[in-house]
């Protein structure tokens, strides 16, 4: 039968250091035989780079889309619940609720800046309080992305976008968790967007990163003890980064919808307006000054190597359309840019911090299924192209589909790359989950090759199977979510978690004794979703194993939305009580 071998680029992983190459060269050779075959290439779009010069920045001016929708009226394409009222599982154990709270806890662990007095992480305190001082700005706040202390802009913004999307779809489920997890999720979103606002001081400037990864990785110490210089990296008309600026625009547009939610404790129309103004400004900046941040700063390619920016422009335009109702954004995604870069009809693509095309396809399918365009035949036909492509992805994810992807382990986990394999697992499951809800609400089904028809619930079962695998139903019989169950990673690659709270301020080099310590981490980084197994289902819980044993904020953010959505059922919901 036909298959879709859907593969992402080789740079979709936590960051590699020179020390790692020395430590793991032999290990990689041994594992190479276990990873079958070469990774099949995927359709890659062109990424033009038009580096334009300009006089410099002007003070930030709030921007509004052409249609200027009134905040009181809300966004034109309503982003309310998909159209049905999920039924809660009456179960005191609330198993997935525990995974939800754990995932959000890791995001709190990763906070930078001056922490609130009620900070729930006892072994964390203020850090990075001088960030931005090198450019005379306050760039404090935001999140450290993984086990180090860099504030990378692209993955941080993607974290906010995914958490905002999760809240928009599943806020009732988050509220029903015990204790209520919705305020926790919203607080993390605002922690990131407050930082993004600071990083966008004028129309032509965006600070995409704080911290030099090379010097940071040469140290092993707590975030609170860092004394090395933390430079700020600026994007402007001569230094483009459309990918970071575009993703940040998407994050703030999505977050603006969160703070528009009427009747909620977090409703804040003024803050939503501010976010939307910055989102519009960043989208314009990303569109007019084109290029990738990793081309502008080649030294970043070893850590997060962006393969292009056109997907972020489509992604941010999609979110801005949902946030504003401005037809010009829909024109962008259904016009020539969509034709060139939307990958319509191509083999399905993996969704990650680097490639947003599958996310665009699914999110625009929401519009096609729930709020179809009736007054513009061209837009309607192009939206159908997005949905048809999203259908191909879903057919590739379903294991019993004629076009099921072969990229899954023997235990059933979607597996694309040995670098942080779980990122594709949770992202694929999340897309399948929301798509099943869109189909259910639209009273539709999924048709795959050969006329095979699948009910929405079968996509939910796929999403459930991926979470079930990650939480312990796998050949290793362990949870890859730190703190879930009793068998989980104890040697997470995480500086802060590995160093005891012993009152000693360890220097840059002195802290390396804790990297090589044979003892488990003294602090449990609850909710860290590690990279997970190799294709042969093997996994090594070693602190220097950054391929498998480092966690990232975007993994935990997506996991939070995924388990929230699975904690309740649709009309034919997954019986979550099956999970022990």
N, C-alpha and C positions, 0 to 999 in steps of 0.2 A: 504494500500500500504506500501511497505517497506520504512524505513527511515534510515538515518544516523544521529545518535545523536553524534555529534563530540564535545568533551569537552576537554578543557585544564586543567592544574593543578590549584589547588586552590591558588598557590602563585604568579600567574601572575597579579600583581597589584602594584599600588604605595605603598610606604612603610608604615608600620603600626608602630606607636609609643605606648609606654606604656600609655601615656596620652590619646591617642585615645581610648584605650580599656575602660578606666574609663568613658570617655565622652559619648561613643556611645553604651554601653552595652544594655541599655534599648531599644534604637532605633533598634538595631539589632534584639532583640527579637520580636519587633513589626513587623519588615519587614519579619521575617523568614517565617511567614505564607503565605506571598505574593509570595515568591519564590518557585515555585512548584517543589516538588520532589528532590531527590538527584541527583547529577550530575553523569552521566553515565561515567564509566571509559573508557579510551582509551588504545589502544595498546601502551605499553611503552617499549622502547628498554633497553637492559642491558647497563650499563655504567661502564666498568672496570676501576679500579684505580690502576695504577702502579706507585707508588711513588719511583722515582729513586734518588740516591744520586749522587753528583758530587763535583768536587773540588771548584767550584765557577765560576764566569763569566769571559769571555774573551771579549776583545774589539769587538764591532759590526763589522762584516765583511760582506760587500754586497754579497748577494747570487744570483745566477741566476739559472733558471731551466735547466734541461738537454738539451733541444733543443736549448737554447740560441737564441731565435728569435731576429732578428734585430729590434730595435725600428723604423727604417725607413720603415720596411716592415709592421709593425703593428701586432697585435695579429692574429694568424692563423685563428681561427673562428671569422670572422668579426662581431663586435658588433655594426654595423651601425643600421639605422632605420629598423624596421621590414620588410620593403619591399613595402610600399605604401606611398603616399604623402597625409597626412591628409589635409582636406579642412577646413579652418577657418570659423567659424560662423561670418558673418558680423553683428556685434551688438555692438553699442557704449557702451551699459551697461556692457558688458563683465563680467557677474555675477560671473562666476567661477574664472576669473582672479583676482577678489577682494579676494576671498577665498584663492587663491594661495599666493598673497602678504601678507595676514594676517598670514598664516601658517609660512611663512619664517620669518616674523617679530618676532614671538615668539622665534624662534631659535636665533635671534640676542639678544633678551631679556635675554636669558640664558647664554650668553657668560661670561666666567671667564678670568681673566688676565688683562693685560694692553690693554685697548680698543683704537681703532683708533680715531684720532681727529674728523673724520666725523661720529662717532658713531651715528646712527639715534635714539637711545633710550635716550631721554633727562634725564630720571630719573635713568639711570644706569651710573656708572663710574668704574674705575679700582677696581679690587678685587682679592683676592687670589694671591697677587703679591709675597708672600713668599713661595708659594707651592713648595715642594721639598727640602726646605732648611734643613729639618731634615735628609736628605740623601745626602746632598751636590750636589743636582741636580736642574736644572731649570725645574720644572713641572708645570709652569704657562700655562694658556690657557685652551682649552677644554670648555665643557658645564656643567653647573649644570643640573641635570636630570629633576627636577620637581619643587616643591615649597620650597625646602630646598637648601643647599649649598654643597652637596656632589657631587664629580665627580666620579660616578659609571662607571666602565669601560665597562661592558657588554652592558647596554642600550645606552651608548654614542657611542660605536662602531656600534651598530645596527642602530642608527640614521644616521650615516655616510653612512653605506651600503645602506640603503633604499633611502637616498637622492641621492646617486651616481647612483643607479639603475634608479631612476626617471629621472635624467638628461640624462642618456644614452638612455632611451626610448623616452623622451618627451622634449628634449632641444629646438626643433623648437617651440613647444607650449609655453614654458617658455619665449622664445625670443619675441614671438608675443604679450605677455601680455603688457599692458600699465600701468606703465612703465615696461621696460624689466626686467624680474625677473631672467633670467639665471645667470647674474653676482652675484646676491644675493645668489642664491643656491650654486654656485661654491665657493663663499667666505666662506660660512658656512662649506662646505665639507673640505676646506683647513684649516679652523680654528681648526677643529677636528683632521685632519690627521697631522698637524704640532705638535699638542699635543701628538698624538700617537707615532710619531717619537721620541720625547723627552723621552717618557715613555719606550722606547726600547733602552737603552744605550749600551747593549752588547748582544751577541748571546744567553746567558743563563739567561737573566733578563728582566722582564717586570713589570712595576709599574701599577697595575690594578686599583688603586683607590687613591684618595686623600680626606681625611676627615673621621672622626669617626662619623657614623650616630647617635650613642647614644648621644654623647655630642652635636652634631649639633642640634638634635631634642629637646634637653633640652633648646635651645635658640630660641628666635624669634626676629630677627633683619635683617637689610639689609646686603647683601653680602659685601658691602663696609665697614661695621662697625664690621665685625667679628674679634675677638681677641683671641678666643680659639685656642688651638693647632690643627693643621690639619695634622695628621700623613699620611705618604705615605705607601701603602700596596704593598709589593713586591712578585712577583712570581719568583721562580727559581727552580732548580732541586729538592730541598727538599720541595718546596711549590708550587705544581702544580695548574694550572688554565687553562686547555685546552679549556674550553668554552670561557673565555675572550680572551685568546691569539688567538684562532681560529676565533672568530668574528672580532677581530682587524685585522687579516690577510685578512679576507674577505673584510673588509672596505677599506683597503689600496689597495688591488687588484682591487676592483671595482673603487676606486678613480683614480687609475693609468690609467684606460681606459678613464675616464673623461678628464684627462690632456693629453691624446693621441689624442683627437679629433682635427684633422687637420683643419686648416683654421679658428679656433675659436680664440676669444680674450684670452681665458684661456689656449690655447695650451702651454704646457711646457714639452717637452720630457725629459729633465734632471730631473725634479721633478717626472715625471711618473716613470723613472728608479729608483729613490730613494725609492719611495713608493713600487715598486715591489720588490726591494731588502729586504725591511723590511717585506713585506707580506710573502715572501718565508721563511725568517728567523723565523718569528713568527709561520708559519705553521709547520716548522720542530720542533720548540720548543714545540708546542702544541701536536704534534704527538709522540714525544719522552718522554715527561714528562707528563704523563696522570693523570687527576683528575679534579674535579670541584673546582672552587674558593670557593664555599660555604661550601664544605667539609674542605678545607684548612683553611678557616676562618669561623667557625660555627656561629660566632656572626652576620654574614651578612644574615643568613637565614631568619631573621625576615623582611628583607627589599627586597632583591632579592635572592630568593632561586632557584638555578639552578638545574634542574632535570637530567642533564647529559651533556656530551660534544661530543658524537659521531656525533650528528647532526651538530655541528659547524665544525667538521673536514670535513664532507661531503660538507657543505656549502662553506667553505673556499677553498677546493679543486676544487669545481665547478667554483668559481670566478677566481681562479688561472688558471684553464684551459682556460677560456675565455680570460684572460689577457695575456697568454703566448702561448697557442697552444701546450703546453707540454703534450704529450700523457700520461705521468706517472700520471698526475692528473686525467685524464679521467679513467685511470686504477683503481685508488683509488675508484672512485664513481661507477664504473661498475663491480668491482671485489668483493672480499669477504666482504669488508667493506660495500659496497652498499647492498649486499644480507642480511647482518646481521642488518644493521641500517637504510636502506633506506625506510623501511616500504612498500615495493612493494606489491600491491594488498590488503593492509590492509584498514580498514575503514579510510576515509580521516581525516587529522589532522589539527588542528588550527595552524596558523602561528603567531609567536610572538617573542619577544626578547629572550625567553627561548627555543622555539622549532622551528627549521629552516627546518624541513623535507618537509613541504608543499612547502616552497620556493625553495628547491632543486628540487623537482619534477617539478615545473613550469619552473624554469630556464633551466633545462635540456630538457624539452619539447621544448623550444625555439630551442635548437640544433637539436632535432629530427625533428622538423617541417621545419626549415629554412636552416640548414646546416647538413643534415643527414650524418652519417658515412657510407661510401660505401666500405671501404677496410678492415673492421674488423667485421665479422659477430657476434662475441660474444659481442663486445661493442654495436653494433647496436641493438641487441636483448635486452640488459640491458637498453639502453636508451628508448626502447619501453616500458619496464616495468615501468620506471618513468612516461612516458606519460600516460600510462593506469591508473596509480594511480592518476595522476593529473586530468584525465578525471572524476574519481570518485568524487574528491573534487568538481569539477565544477558542476557535476550533483547534488551534495548535496546542493550547493549554490542556484541553480535555484529553485525558489519557486514552479514552476509547473512541476518539474521533478518527476517521480515515486519514486525516492530515495531522495527527498528533505529533508534536515535536519529540524527537529522539533524545533531546538534551535533558534527561532526567536520570537520577541514580536508580540502582536496583531497588532501593527502598521507596522510590516514588518522588523524591525531591527534584524540583526543577533546578537544573545545574548548568551554568554557562561558563564560569571562569573559576579557577582555583583561588583567585584573589577575592576574598570576601564573598564567597558563593551565595550566602544567604540574602544578599541585597536583591538578587533577581528572584529569589523565592518569595520574599514578602511583597515585592512590588508586583509580581505577576499575580499573586493571590489577591492583593488589594484591588487591582484592576478587574479581576474576575468577579470579585464580590460586588463592587459597585455596578458593574455591567449587569450582573444578575438582577440587582435591584431595579435598574433602569428598564430591563426587559419585563420584569414583573409588573412594574408600575405602568408600563406602556402596553400591557397585555399582549406581549410578543414572545417569541421564542427564537432560538438560534438554529439556523440551517447551515449545515456544513456540506462538504463534498459528497456527491452521490445522493443528495436530497435527504441526508440524515438530519433529523430534527431533534433538538435537545431542549429540555425545559430549563428555565432559569435556575431551578434548584440544583441542577447538575453542576452548574458553575459554582454555586455555593459549596457543594460537596468538594469540588476541587480546592477551593480556597481553604476549607476546613482541613483537608488532607495535608496541605502544606504547613499550616499552623500545628496540626497534630504531630507532624514529623519533627518540627523544630522544637516542640515542647517535650519530646521524649519518646514518641513512637517511631524509633529509628534503629538501625542495626547497632549503634553504640549504646542504646538504652540510656541516653542522657539528654538533658535539656540544654539547648544552645542559648537560652535566655538566662543570664546570670541571676540566681536567686529563686528560680522557679523549680519547685520540687526539692529533692535532696542531692541529686547528681547533676551538677552543672560545672562550668569552668571555674577553677579556683586560682588559676594563674593568669588571669586576664592581663593583656599587654596594656597597662594603664599606670602612668607614673604616680598619680595621687593615691590610687588604691593600693599600690605596692609598698608604700612607705608608711611605717607606723606613726601614730600620733604620740611621739616620745619626747616632745619638747625640744628636739635637736633640729636646728636649721641646717640642712645638708646643702653643701655647695653644689655647683654644677656637676663636678666630677665625682664627689663623694657619694652622691646618690646612686651611682651605678652598682653599688654593693647590693641594692635591693632588686635591681634587674636580674642579677645572677643568683639571688637568694633561692635556696631549695625549699623554703617555707611558702605555704599559700599566702596570697595577699592578706594583709591584716585587716583591710577594709573591703567589704563586699560592695562592688559597684552594681547594685540592684538594677535590673532592667537592661543591662548591656547585652545586645544581641550580637554575638561574635560571628566571625566569618563562616564558621561551620566546616563541614567535611569536604574532603577531596572527592573526586568522582567515584573512587573505589570505596567510599563510605568510611575511610580512615580519618582520624582526627587526633591531633596531639595537643594536649593542654599544657603548653609551654609558654612562658612569658615572652620569649624572643621569637615566637612563631606568629609574626604579624599577618601572614596570609590567612590563617585560620582563627587566630585568637585575639584579634583587635576588634573593637566595636566602633560604630559611628552613629552620630545623632540621627541621621536620616533613616537608618535601619529601625531605630527605636520609635521614631515618629510614625513611620508607616505601620509598624507592628501595633502601635496603639490604636490606630484607626481600624486596622484589620480585626483585632480581637474585640473591639467595641462593636463592630458591625456583626460579628459572629456570635456575640453574646445574646442577641435577640434573633428571632426568626421572622421570616416573611410568611406568606400563606403556606408554603411548603418547606418550612425552615429546617435547618440542620439540628438534630437533637443533641444539643451540646452536653447533655448529661452523660453521653457516651464517653466523654473524655474523663479519665480518672486522674 
